[in-house]
């Protein structure tokens, strides 16, 4: 027999855990998501101290009118307490898109509201325009509740709150054995570096280096003492993502570009990446920068390539190409390892 995590007992445990956090605000990285889940506890009485124009801008004549709408639960449900859990869940990082999930504890159990966008610094609008998840169509509702389950389970684990064995754990939160991780990394390298490495043993070495960069960044040099140039240093973070990206880019054919580039630049980049002469056909008024991507991709499609960009946390592009038929697999593997990759 299985059960779901969206229950009053788990929700109220999260309320208590977040109440103990300074500012009642928490950022949580989850392996497989390309940005942090953000959770915050909103204390509704605090809105009574806000200036009136904030409410007027959102169609309310007073804080009380706003609170009356927010606290009105569907059906006969009655809100319990004064706190609301708000979760921002990353769904499309290159587009800076986060879903907003609003969860109330009520006499009839948790009630979930949903907003498909994140509106920073405008909590009044978020709480007043979110819609009950039960009003969504079946597919959309399942999608939203899956994200809420992932967020709640990840948060409960982070706060060391026990979860019943009967609770269904989503695949993204299931632990993966080192062998599974290394196999997935080997697949990623194979797709990103088409025909670069002839020996399977080379792919094994690279996959192990990537695994150590991600799982044990502080001891990476002990595993791979000859990896860096003598003068080379690399900043990393506690998740090892800086080092992981650095190692990946060292073994994958990539070309760096400044944010602004012209047709001649992109022709050179594509020629370098594909090994084939690339001449771009453009309209008379030649576009620049990102405006070139549709023209580039239209021509690349005829030869079976997709231009992509890897986020390096710097003000630049890191271009690479993959075969069109491999794009979905590359994006799936990128999400597994928290890589910010976009197809252009």
C-alpha angles and dihedrals in degrees: 000000000000133000138194127245095228095095134126094247093056094040093053091048088056090049090055093045093051091046087063092052117095107255088006087257129124136182117201126186113211121195107242095032119094096220138023124281107236121208127183136173113227117205105209099203088063089073090069089072095054123104118268097238090066089064095039089056087059097045101265124122093206144004088255092058090051093049092047090058095044094048094049103105125199117269115343096331117129122206115246117218128342102278132095127194113226119189127188109204121193113235105155113015100179087057090043090238121161127171117228115223118188117193126191126190107225141170087261096049130266116345115202128205125188139207119181093216139049115235107191119215093008106095092152091061093043094053095042099046101039112110128220109267089225089068092062122093116266096261095048092045092052090048093052095044091049090056091047091051091051091050095046095047092046091050094046090052092047090053091046093242113157119244124204115254089235091066113108110238113210117239093247090063096044113112114249124212117240089248091057091049093049092048090052091048091050089053091050093052091047091056097041095046102042111193093347098114117047097183121070088213089064090057090049092053092049093046091052091048090052091047092052091045090057102035101036109018094156092059098035093113090057091056094042109023095166097048100096130060111246094256096036121115129174128197115223137176134230091272092053091235096131092054092041092055091046093053092045094051091048091062101034123075103252137158123209121218137182115245090258119056138150136221094274090054095051092046089055092047094051092046090053093048099045100030088229127108108259122198116178120221108214139173119260092263096062114218122223136214117345090001087073095062098084091052092045094050094045089060095039090055090065089061095041100253133128121204113223139178129218116208109235096179087248134104094262144074124258102200125196136155134228133182113272093238090056099052098095092047092049091050091048092050091045090056090049090059098036093248116159103225128159131183112229 
